[in-house]
Amino acid sequence: MKAEEAAIASLKRALGPLNAHLASNTYLVGDFVTLADIITICNLYLGYKTVMTKSFTSEFPHVERYFWTLVNQPKFHKIL
């Protein structure tokens, strides 16, 4: 159980700054999708698909918006 709690704490520490950045930005860099966004979404995808519940992700509303905005774009949707 301690390992699970540590993993959750680490994930929250990682998502906090991302959420703060996305509060005033649509994408990670600039005004359009870049490689940084593609890599970030690919890293978030497995978590969203398997273990990150809605109650967990609701703590990070800007990450939530960012994730769903990008995965629902046709090119992302086609691959993921």
Secondary structure as GFF3:
##gff-version 3
##sequence-region A 1 80
A	DSSP	alpha_helix	2	22	.	.	.	ID=ss1
A	DSSP	alpha_helix	35	50	.	.	.	ID=ss2
A	DSSP	alpha_helix	54	57	.	.	.	ID=ss3
A	DSSP	alpha_helix	61	71	.	.	.	ID=ss4
A	DSSP	alpha_helix	74	79	.	.	.	ID=ss5
###
